[in-house]
Amino acid sequence: MKIVSFFRNASPLKLVGISVILALPATFLEESFPTIFITLRLFSFVLLMYAIVKFLFKD
């Protein structure tokens, strides 16, 4: 539950930062570990989209 509440309460800028931090090491893992690369990229993309939606539709 702490993880879910963290993502709900985090600012969009912090979520974008986490997304970038996840995407950077993924570029170095592309050829060696394709499954980890795809997973990190997907999670980074979803997190970025969540941050954008949260920013656009904030109260």
N, C-alpha and C positions, 0 to 999 in steps of 0.2 A: 504494500500500500504506500510505502514511503516513496517508491519510484514514481508511481502514478501521481501522487501529490506534488512531487518535484516538477514533473513536466507540466502540470496544470498551473503551478504557481510561478514558474520560471518566466523571465522576460523573453520576448522574441529575440533580442540581441544575444542573450546567453544561449538560446537554442541554436541560433545560427553559428555561434562560435563552436559549440559542441559538434555541429554538423561538419564544419570545416576541419576540426581536429580529427574527426573520424575519416574524412575523405582523403586527407593528405597521406597517411600511411598506406591507405588502400592502393594508391598508385604504384607503390613499390612492390606490392604483393601480387600484381596482376598476372605475371607469367608463372611465378612459383606456386602460388596457391589460388587458383581461379575461384574456388567456392568461397573462400574467405573474402576475396576481392569483391565478388558480387554481393555478398551479404553486407559488407561494410558500406558499399556504394548504395545499396537499396535502403539501408537504415539511415544513411546520411541524407538521401533524397526525401524520404518520408519525414524526417525530422525538419528538414528545410521547408517542406510544404506546410507542415504543421505550424512552424514559426510564422510563415507568410500569412496563413489564414488567421492565426491568432492576432497578428498585427493589424490586418485589415478589418477584422470584425471585433475589435476590442470595445469594451464598454465606455 
